[in-house]
């Protein structure tokens, strides 16, 4: 099974941050960027764009972190905490 298929199965074909089903792509979780299922997430283009360009962050979009930051998958939990901290600033 490909990485994309594994991530789609794990996430039920939804963004692992906001649950969007539109424009999904593989996002490698920094800082390690080890890839693979444990080092990657399935994320929508909106979430990826806001992670990579914090100046474009829409705090209302990240209200979804109330759910995803408690994910059993390490990548979404770590990114959720980092994004929650950047939204507070």
Biopython code that builds the backbone (N, CA, C, O; Angstrom):
import numpy as np
from Bio.PDB.StructureBuilder import StructureBuilder

atoms = [
    (1, "UNK", "N", (0.857, -1.177, 0.000)),
    (1, "UNK", "CA", (0.000, 0.000, 0.000)),
    (1, "UNK", "C", (0.904, 1.242, 0.000)),
    (1, "UNK", "O", (1.894, 1.290, 0.731)),
    (2, "UNK", "N", (0.566, 2.230, -0.811)),
    (2, "UNK", "CA", (1.361, 3.460, -0.890)),
    (2, "UNK", "C", (1.165, 4.314, 0.366)),
    (2, "UNK", "O", (0.196, 4.141, 1.106)),
    (3, "UNK", "N", (2.098, 5.233, 0.588)),
    (3, "UNK", "CA", (1.997, 6.142, 1.729)),
    (3, "UNK", "C", (0.689, 6.923, 1.677)),
    (3, "UNK", "O", (0.008, 7.072, 2.692)),
    (4, "UNK", "N", (0.341, 7.417, 0.500)),
    (4, "UNK", "CA", (-0.902, 8.176, 0.356)),
    (4, "UNK", "C", (-2.107, 7.331, 0.741)),
    (4, "UNK", "O", (-2.999, 7.811, 1.440)),
    (5, "UNK", "N", (-2.145, 6.091, 0.298)),
    (5, "UNK", "CA", (-3.267, 5.211, 0.640)),
    (5, "UNK", "C", (-3.309, 4.921, 2.139)),
    (5, "UNK", "O", (-4.389, 4.877, 2.728)),
    (6, "UNK", "N", (-2.141, 4.722, 2.763)),
    (6, "UNK", "CA", (-2.103, 4.483, 4.214)),
    (6, "UNK", "C", (-2.624, 5.703, 4.976)),
    (6, "UNK", "O", (-3.383, 5.564, 5.936)),
    (7, "UNK", "N", (-2.214, 6.895, 4.545)),
    (7, "UNK", "CA", (-2.677, 8.114, 5.213)),
    (7, "UNK", "C", (-4.170, 8.331, 5.003)),
    (7, "UNK", "O", (-4.870, 8.763, 5.919)),
    (8, "UNK", "N", (-4.659, 8.036, 3.807)),
    (8, "UNK", "CA", (-6.100, 8.156, 3.546)),
    (8, "UNK", "C", (-6.886, 7.204, 4.437)),
    (8, "UNK", "O", (-7.930, 7.575, 4.975)),
    (9, "UNK", "N", (-6.393, 5.983, 4.597)),
    (9, "UNK", "CA", (-7.070, 5.015, 5.468)),
    (9, "UNK", "C", (-7.071, 5.498, 6.914)),
    (9, "UNK", "O", (-8.101, 5.457, 7.587)),
    (10, "UNK", "N", (-5.908, 5.957, 7.391)),
    (10, "UNK", "CA", (-5.792, 6.397, 8.777)),
    (10, "UNK", "C", (-6.700, 7.590, 9.062)),
    (10, "UNK", "O", (-7.319, 7.666, 10.123)),
    (11, "UNK", "N", (-6.777, 8.520, 8.111)),
    (11, "UNK", "CA", (-7.511, 9.770, 8.331)),
    (11, "UNK", "C", (-8.955, 9.725, 7.849)),
    (11, "UNK", "O", (-9.686, 10.711, 7.952)),
    (12, "UNK", "N", (-9.358, 8.577, 7.323)),
    (12, "UNK", "CA", (-10.690, 8.433, 6.736)),
    (12, "UNK", "C", (-10.883, 9.440, 5.601)),
    (12, "UNK", "O", (-11.962, 9.999, 5.408)),
    (13, "UNK", "N", (-9.789, 9.648, 4.857)),
    (13, "UNK", "CA", (-9.779, 10.527, 3.682)),
    (13, "UNK", "C", (-10.171, 11.968, 4.025)),
    (13, "UNK", "O", (-10.887, 12.631, 3.274)),
    (14, "UNK", "N", (-9.677, 12.437, 5.190)),
    (14, "UNK", "CA", (-9.935, 13.808, 5.646)),
    (14, "UNK", "C", (-8.622, 14.442, 6.090)),
    (14, "UNK", "O", (-7.676, 13.740, 6.447)),
    (15, "UNK", "N", (-8.571, 15.761, 6.066)),
    (15, "UNK", "CA", (-7.430, 16.480, 6.617)),
    (15, "UNK", "C", (-7.317, 16.102, 8.097)),
    (15, "UNK", "O", (-8.308, 16.130, 8.827)),
    (16, "UNK", "N", (-6.111, 15.751, 8.532)),
    (16, "UNK", "CA", (-5.919, 15.320, 9.918)),
    (16, "UNK", "C", (-5.920, 16.484, 10.901)),
    (16, "UNK", "O", (-5.815, 16.271, 12.109)),
    (17, "UNK", "N", (-6.035, 17.707, 10.404)),
    (17, "UNK", "CA", (-6.186, 18.876, 11.267)),
    (17, "UNK", "C", (-7.637, 19.324, 11.332)),
    (17, "UNK", "O", (-8.220, 19.402, 12.413)),
    (18, "UNK", "N", (-8.222, 19.618, 10.173)),
    (18, "UNK", "CA", (-9.535, 20.287, 10.155)),
    (18, "UNK", "C", (-10.667, 19.419, 9.594)),
    (18, "UNK", "O", (-11.814, 19.866, 9.557)),
    (19, "UNK", "N", (-10.381, 18.231, 9.171)),
    (19, "UNK", "CA", (-11.327, 17.252, 8.609)),
    (19, "UNK", "C", (-11.877, 17.621, 7.234)),
    (19, "UNK", "O", (-12.840, 17.008, 6.773)),
    (20, "UNK", "N", (-11.282, 18.607, 6.575)),
    (20, "UNK", "CA", (-11.697, 18.923, 5.207)),
    (20, "UNK", "C", (-11.430, 17.714, 4.308)),
    (20, "UNK", "O", (-10.511, 16.933, 4.554)),
    (21, "UNK", "N", (-12.234, 17.577, 3.283)),
    (21, "UNK", "CA", (-12.031, 16.495, 2.316)),
    (21, "UNK", "C", (-11.552, 17.042, 0.969)),
    (21, "UNK", "O", (-11.439, 16.290, 0.001)),
    (22, "UNK", "N", (-11.275, 18.326, 0.904)),
    (22, "UNK", "CA", (-10.871, 18.993, -0.338)),
    (22, "UNK", "C", (-9.360, 19.200, -0.400)),
    (22, "UNK", "O", (-8.730, 19.507, 0.612)),
    (23, "UNK", "N", (-8.781, 19.032, -1.586)),
    (23, "UNK", "CA", (-7.375, 19.375, -1.860)),
    (23, "UNK", "C", (-6.405, 18.781, -0.838)),
    (23, "UNK", "O", (-5.620, 19.509, -0.231)),
    (24, "UNK", "N", (-6.456, 17.473, -0.650)),
    (24, "UNK", "CA", (-5.608, 16.795, 0.326)),
    (24, "UNK", "C", (-4.253, 16.441, -0.271)),
    (24, "UNK", "O", (-4.147, 16.097, -1.448)),
    (25, "UNK", "N", (-3.214, 16.530, 0.566)),
    (25, "UNK", "CA", (-1.859, 16.200, 0.141)),
    (25, "UNK", "C", (-1.077, 15.672, 1.338)),
    (25, "UNK", "O", (-1.471, 15.866, 2.488)),
    (26, "UNK", "N", (0.021, 15.011, 1.054)),
    (26, "UNK", "CA", (0.904, 14.526, 2.112)),
    (26, "UNK", "C", (1.708, 15.704, 2.647)),
    (26, "UNK", "O", (2.275, 16.481, 1.879)),
    (27, "UNK", "N", (1.752, 15.828, 3.968)),
    (27, "UNK", "CA", (2.551, 16.855, 4.629)),
    (27, "UNK", "C", (3.526, 16.149, 5.554)),
    (27, "UNK", "O", (3.109, 15.427, 6.460)),
    (28, "UNK", "N", (4.851, 16.353, 5.332)),
    (28, "UNK", "CA", (5.863, 15.771, 6.210)),
    (28, "UNK", "C", (6.038, 16.675, 7.416)),
    (28, "UNK", "O", (6.263, 17.878, 7.284)),
    (29, "UNK", "N", (5.932, 16.080, 8.588)),
    (29, "UNK", "CA", (5.969, 16.829, 9.840)),
    (29, "UNK", "C", (7.407, 17.221, 10.184)),
    (29, "UNK", "O", (8.266, 16.351, 10.327)),
    (30, "UNK", "N", (7.679, 18.539, 10.318)),
    (30, "UNK", "CA", (9.007, 18.973, 10.745)),
    (30, "UNK", "C", (9.169, 18.743, 12.248)),
    (30, "UNK", "O", (8.148, 18.525, 12.900)),
    (31, "UNK", "N", (10.308, 18.770, 12.831)),
    (31, "UNK", "CA", (11.557, 19.129, 12.189)),
    (31, "UNK", "C", (12.267, 17.951, 11.548)),
    (31, "UNK", "O", (13.189, 18.144, 10.756)),
    (32, "UNK", "N", (11.860, 16.749, 11.871)),
    (32, "UNK", "CA", (12.609, 15.594, 11.391)),
    (32, "UNK", "C", (12.357, 15.293, 9.928)),
    (32, "UNK", "O", (13.287, 14.933, 9.206)),
    (33, "UNK", "N", (11.125, 15.431, 9.475)),
    (33, "UNK", "CA", (10.811, 15.139, 8.089)),
    (33, "UNK", "C", (11.209, 13.735, 7.691)),
    (33, "UNK", "O", (11.698, 13.511, 6.583)),
    (34, "UNK", "N", (11.000, 12.777, 8.604)),
    (34, "UNK", "CA", (11.406, 11.400, 8.339)),
    (34, "UNK", "C", (10.508, 10.722, 7.328)),
    (34, "UNK", "O", (10.845, 9.658, 6.809)),
    (35, "UNK", "N", (9.379, 11.321, 7.046)),
    (35, "UNK", "CA", (8.459, 10.722, 6.090)),
    (35, "UNK", "C", (7.810, 9.474, 6.652)),
    (35, "UNK", "O", (7.782, 9.265, 7.865)),
    (36, "UNK", "N", (7.294, 8.657, 5.768)),
    (36, "UNK", "CA", (6.593, 7.460, 6.206)),
    (36, "UNK", "C", (5.302, 7.813, 6.910)),
    (36, "UNK", "O", (4.966, 8.987, 7.068)),
    (37, "UNK", "N", (4.585, 6.797, 7.328)),
    (37, "UNK", "CA", (3.287, 7.005, 7.970)),
    (37, "UNK", "C", (3.428, 7.768, 9.282)),
    (37, "UNK", "O", (2.596, 8.622, 9.590)),
    (38, "UNK", "N", (4.474, 7.473, 10.061)),
    (38, "UNK", "CA", (4.623, 8.128, 11.357)),
    (38, "UNK", "C", (5.142, 9.555, 11.261)),
    (38, "UNK", "O", (4.970, 10.334, 12.198)),
    (39, "UNK", "N", (5.771, 9.910, 10.152)),
    (39, "UNK", "CA", (6.318, 11.250, 10.002)),
    (39, "UNK", "C", (5.543, 12.114, 9.035)),
    (39, "UNK", "O", (6.019, 13.171, 8.622)),
    (40, "UNK", "N", (4.347, 11.670, 8.667)),
    (40, "UNK", "CA", (3.558, 12.400, 7.673)),
    (40, "UNK", "C", (2.101, 12.472, 8.090)),
    (40, "UNK", "O", (1.621, 11.676, 8.898)),
    (41, "UNK", "N", (1.412, 13.446, 7.518)),
    (41, "UNK", "CA", (-0.022, 13.625, 7.741)),
    (41, "UNK", "C", (-0.702, 13.856, 6.411)),
    (41, "UNK", "O", (-0.064, 14.272, 5.443)),
    (42, "UNK", "N", (-1.979, 13.590, 6.362)),
    (42, "UNK", "CA", (-2.794, 13.987, 5.223)),
    (42, "UNK", "C", (-3.427, 15.316, 5.613)),
    (42, "UNK", "O", (-4.159, 15.392, 6.599)),
    (43, "UNK", "N", (-3.148, 16.356, 4.845)),
    (43, "UNK", "CA", (-3.630, 17.690, 5.199)),
    (43, "UNK", "C", (-4.177, 18.399, 3.968)),
    (43, "UNK", "O", (-3.766, 18.128, 2.840)),
    (44, "UNK", "N", (-5.105, 19.307, 4.207)),
    (44, "UNK", "CA", (-5.683, 20.091, 3.105)),
    (44, "UNK", "C", (-4.742, 21.242, 2.746)),
    (44, "UNK", "O", (-3.846, 21.592, 3.514)),
    (45, "UNK", "N", (-4.959, 21.811, 1.590)),
    (45, "UNK", "CA", (-4.094, 22.899, 1.122)),
    (45, "UNK", "C", (-4.188, 24.128, 2.027)),
    (45, "UNK", "O", (-3.206, 24.857, 2.173)),
    (46, "UNK", "N", (-5.342, 24.369, 2.632)),
    (46, "UNK", "CA", (-5.490, 25.515, 3.537)),
    (46, "UNK", "C", (-4.610, 25.351, 4.764)),
    (46, "UNK", "O", (-3.896, 26.279, 5.146)),
    (47, "UNK", "N", (-4.654, 24.181, 5.382)),
    (47, "UNK", "CA", (-3.828, 23.936, 6.573)),
    (47, "UNK", "C", (-2.345, 23.989, 6.226)),
    (47, "UNK", "O", (-1.563, 24.620, 6.937)),
    (48, "UNK", "N", (-1.955, 23.331, 5.137)),
    (48, "UNK", "CA", (-0.544, 23.332, 4.744)),
    (48, "UNK", "C", (-0.072, 24.757, 4.485)),
    (48, "UNK", "O", (1.007, 25.143, 4.935)),
    (49, "UNK", "N", (-0.855, 25.527, 3.775)),
    (49, "UNK", "CA", (-0.481, 26.908, 3.468)),
    (49, "UNK", "C", (-0.295, 27.729, 4.739)),
    (49, "UNK", "O", (0.659, 28.501, 4.844)),
    (50, "UNK", "N", (-1.190, 27.571, 5.694)),
    (50, "UNK", "CA", (-1.101, 28.350, 6.930)),
    (50, "UNK", "C", (0.036, 27.872, 7.826)),
    (50, "UNK", "O", (0.605, 28.672, 8.570)),
    (51, "UNK", "N", (0.377, 26.588, 7.772)),
    (51, "UNK", "CA", (1.523, 26.078, 8.531)),
    (51, "UNK", "C", (2.812, 26.638, 7.943)),
    (51, "UNK", "O", (3.699, 27.080, 8.674)),
    (52, "UNK", "N", (2.906, 26.616, 6.624)),
    (52, "UNK", "CA", (4.134, 27.045, 5.962)),
    (52, "UNK", "C", (4.265, 28.562, 5.875)),
    (52, "UNK", "O", (5.371, 29.069, 5.688)),
    (53, "UNK", "N", (3.168, 29.293, 6.006)),
    (53, "UNK", "CA", (3.166, 30.762, 5.943)),
    (53, "UNK", "C", (2.378, 31.311, 7.123)),
    (53, "UNK", "O", (1.232, 31.730, 6.957)),
    (54, "UNK", "N", (2.974, 31.316, 8.317)),
    (54, "UNK", "CA", (2.239, 31.721, 9.521)),
    (54, "UNK", "C", (1.601, 33.105, 9.446)),
    (54, "UNK", "O", (0.619, 33.370, 10.140)),
    (55, "UNK", "N", (2.146, 33.986, 8.614)),
    (55, "UNK", "CA", (1.559, 35.329, 8.506)),
    (55, "UNK", "C", (0.175, 35.293, 7.871)),
    (55, "UNK", "O", (-0.563, 36.274, 7.955)),
    (56, "UNK", "N", (-0.192, 34.178, 7.236)),
    (56, "UNK", "CA", (-1.519, 34.049, 6.624)),
    (56, "UNK", "C", (-2.505, 33.319, 7.526)),
    (56, "UNK", "O", (-3.621, 33.009, 7.111)),
    (57, "UNK", "N", (-2.095, 33.045, 8.753)),
    (57, "UNK", "CA", (-2.920, 32.248, 9.660)),
    (57, "UNK", "C", (-4.268, 32.900, 9.940)),
    (57, "UNK", "O", (-4.354, 34.082, 10.271)),
    (58, "UNK", "N", (-5.303, 32.106, 9.800)),
    (58, "UNK", "CA", (-6.664, 32.513, 10.152)),
    (58, "UNK", "C", (-7.008, 31.798, 11.457)),
    (58, "UNK", "O", (-7.274, 30.596, 11.437)),
    (59, "UNK", "N", (-7.010, 32.499, 12.586)),
    (59, "UNK", "CA", (-7.267, 31.852, 13.874)),
    (59, "UNK", "C", (-8.561, 31.042, 13.904)),
    (59, "UNK", "O", (-8.626, 30.010, 14.572)),
    (60, "UNK", "N", (-9.575, 31.492, 13.200)),
    (60, "UNK", "CA", (-10.839, 30.757, 13.196)),
    (60, "UNK", "C", (-10.707, 29.396, 12.527)),
    (60, "UNK", "O", (-11.385, 28.443, 12.913)),
    (61, "UNK", "N", (-9.839, 29.301, 11.529)),
    (61, "UNK", "CA", (-9.639, 28.012, 10.863)),
    (61, "UNK", "C", (-9.067, 26.986, 11.840)),
    (61, "UNK", "O", (-9.383, 25.800, 11.745)),
    (62, "UNK", "N", (-8.234, 27.430, 12.772)),
    (62, "UNK", "CA", (-7.539, 26.507, 13.674)),
    (62, "UNK", "C", (-8.353, 26.131, 14.909)),
    (62, "UNK", "O", (-7.836, 25.460, 15.803)),
    (63, "UNK", "N", (-9.589, 26.542, 14.972)),
    (63, "UNK", "CA", (-10.447, 26.085, 16.074)),
    (63, "UNK", "C", (-10.606, 24.566, 16.033)),
    (63, "UNK", "O", (-10.945, 23.937, 17.035)),
    (64, "UNK", "N", (-10.360, 24.001, 14.881)),
    (64, "UNK", "CA", (-10.426, 22.550, 14.716)),
    (64, "UNK", "C", (-9.404, 21.835, 15.591)),
    (64, "UNK", "O", (-9.535, 20.633, 15.824)),
    (65, "UNK", "N", (-8.396, 22.539, 16.078)),
    (65, "UNK", "CA", (-7.368, 21.900, 16.893)),
    (65, "UNK", "C", (-7.909, 21.372, 18.213)),
    (65, "UNK", "O", (-7.276, 20.531, 18.852)),
    (66, "UNK", "N", (-9.067, 21.855, 18.623)),
    (66, "UNK", "CA", (-9.673, 21.317, 19.844)),
    (66, "UNK", "C", (-9.813, 19.808, 19.760)),
    (66, "UNK", "O", (-9.755, 19.120, 20.779)),
    (67, "UNK", "N", (-9.996, 19.292, 18.556)),
    (67, "UNK", "CA", (-10.133, 17.848, 18.352)),
    (67, "UNK", "C", (-8.812, 17.212, 17.938)),
    (67, "UNK", "O", (-8.383, 16.228, 18.541)),
    (68, "UNK", "N", (-8.164, 17.765, 16.912)),
    (68, "UNK", "CA", (-7.016, 17.083, 16.318)),
    (68, "UNK", "C", (-5.760, 17.113, 17.171)),
    (68, "UNK", "O", (-4.911, 16.235, 17.015)),
    (69, "UNK", "N", (-5.600, 18.078, 18.066)),
    (69, "UNK", "CA", (-4.368, 18.104, 18.849)),
    (69, "UNK", "C", (-4.312, 16.956, 19.855)),
    (69, "UNK", "O", (-3.263, 16.703, 20.446)),
    (70, "UNK", "N", (-5.417, 16.269, 20.050)),
    (70, "UNK", "CA", (-5.428, 15.114, 20.942)),
    (70, "UNK", "C", (-5.406, 13.808, 20.159)),
    (70, "UNK", "O", (-5.733, 12.750, 20.698)),
    (71, "UNK", "N", (-5.027, 13.882, 18.906)),
    (71, "UNK", "CA", (-4.969, 12.702, 18.047)),
    (71, "UNK", "C", (-3.980, 11.680, 18.593)),
    (71, "UNK", "O", (-2.982, 12.035, 19.220)),
    (72, "UNK", "N", (-4.272, 10.408, 18.346)),
    (72, "UNK", "CA", (-3.341, 9.349, 18.737)),
    (72, "UNK", "C", (-2.123, 9.313, 17.826)),
    (72, "UNK", "O", (-1.163, 8.596, 18.111)),
    (73, "UNK", "N", (-2.145, 10.076, 16.732)),
    (73, "UNK", "CA", (-1.037, 10.104, 15.784)),
    (73, "UNK", "C", (-0.142, 11.283, 16.122)),
    (73, "UNK", "O", (-0.582, 12.432, 16.088)),
    (74, "UNK", "N", (1.096, 11.005, 16.444)),
    (74, "UNK", "CA", (2.046, 11.970, 16.964)),
    (74, "UNK", "C", (2.166, 13.229, 16.107)),
    (74, "UNK", "O", (2.235, 14.330, 16.654)),
    (75, "UNK", "N", (2.193, 13.100, 14.799)),
    (75, "UNK", "CA", (2.395, 14.251, 13.923)),
    (75, "UNK", "C", (1.335, 15.316, 14.061)),
    (75, "UNK", "O", (1.656, 16.499, 14.171)),
    (76, "UNK", "N", (0.078, 14.919, 14.056)),
    (76, "UNK", "CA", (-0.989, 15.919, 14.147)),
    (76, "UNK", "C", (-1.031, 16.539, 15.533)),
    (76, "UNK", "O", (-1.376, 17.712, 15.677)),
    (77, "UNK", "N", (-0.684, 15.766, 16.550)),
    (77, "UNK", "CA", (-0.663, 16.294, 17.908)),
    (77, "UNK", "C", (0.421, 17.362, 18.032)),
    (77, "UNK", "O", (0.163, 18.444, 18.559)),
    (78, "UNK", "N", (1.631, 17.073, 17.552)),
    (78, "UNK", "CA", (2.730, 18.033, 17.643)),
    (78, "UNK", "C", (2.446, 19.277, 16.835)),
    (78, "UNK", "O", (2.663, 20.387, 17.322)),
    (79, "UNK", "N", (1.973, 19.128, 15.628)),
    (79, "UNK", "CA", (1.664, 20.289, 14.805)),
    (79, "UNK", "C", (0.502, 21.065, 15.390)),
    (79, "UNK", "O", (0.469, 22.292, 15.289)),
    (80, "UNK", "N", (-0.443, 20.383, 15.993)),
    (80, "UNK", "CA", (-1.573, 21.061, 16.609)),
    (80, "UNK", "C", (-1.128, 21.979, 17.727)),
    (80, "UNK", "O", (-1.592, 23.116, 17.820)),
    (81, "UNK", "N", (-0.239, 21.505, 18.572)),
    (81, "UNK", "CA", (0.262, 22.319, 19.672)),
    (81, "UNK", "C", (1.055, 23.501, 19.127)),
    (81, "UNK", "O", (0.879, 24.626, 19.595)),
    (82, "UNK", "N", (1.921, 23.269, 18.150)),
    (82, "UNK", "CA", (2.722, 24.350, 17.571)),
    (82, "UNK", "C", (1.830, 25.406, 16.933)),
    (82, "UNK", "O", (2.073, 26.601, 17.097)),
    (83, "UNK", "N", (0.811, 24.983, 16.217)),
    (83, "UNK", "CA", (-0.079, 25.941, 15.570)),
    (83, "UNK", "C", (-0.936, 26.683, 16.580)),
    (83, "UNK", "O", (-1.204, 27.871, 16.404)),
    (84, "UNK", "N", (-1.365, 26.015, 17.619)),
    (84, "UNK", "CA", (-2.146, 26.688, 18.651)),
    (84, "UNK", "C", (-1.313, 27.785, 19.298)),
    (84, "UNK", "O", (-1.826, 28.864, 19.596)),
    (85, "UNK", "N", (-0.025, 27.514, 19.516)),
    (85, "UNK", "CA", (0.844, 28.522, 20.108)),
    (85, "UNK", "C", (1.039, 29.702, 19.170)),
    (85, "UNK", "O", (1.061, 30.847, 19.622)),
    (86, "UNK", "N", (1.182, 29.447, 17.869)),
    (86, "UNK", "CA", (1.393, 30.552, 16.927)),
    (86, "UNK", "C", (0.128, 31.387, 16.759)),
    (86, "UNK", "O", (0.219, 32.589, 16.509)),
    (87, "UNK", "N", (-1.042, 30.783, 16.889)),
    (87, "UNK", "CA", (-2.300, 31.517, 16.761)),
    (87, "UNK", "C", (-2.479, 32.459, 17.947)),
    (87, "UNK", "O", (-3.050, 33.540, 17.800)),
    (88, "UNK", "N", (-1.995, 32.057, 19.124)),
    (88, "UNK", "CA", (-2.129, 32.884, 20.321)),
    (88, "UNK", "C", (-1.308, 34.164, 20.232)),
    (88, "UNK", "O", (-1.641, 35.158, 20.876)),
    (89, "UNK", "N", (-0.233, 34.149, 19.435)),
    (89, "UNK", "CA", (0.685, 35.301, 19.370)),
    (89, "UNK", "C", (0.086, 36.474, 18.656)),
    (89, "UNK", "O", (0.734, 37.512, 18.522)),
]
sb = StructureBuilder()
sb.init_structure("model")
sb.init_model(0)
sb.init_chain("A")
sb.init_seg("    ")
for serial, (resi, resn, name, xyz) in enumerate(atoms, 1):
    if name == "N":
        sb.init_residue(resn, " ", resi, " ")
    sb.init_atom(name, np.array(xyz, "f"), 0.0, 1.0, " ", f" {name:<3s}", serial, name[0])
structure = sb.get_structure()
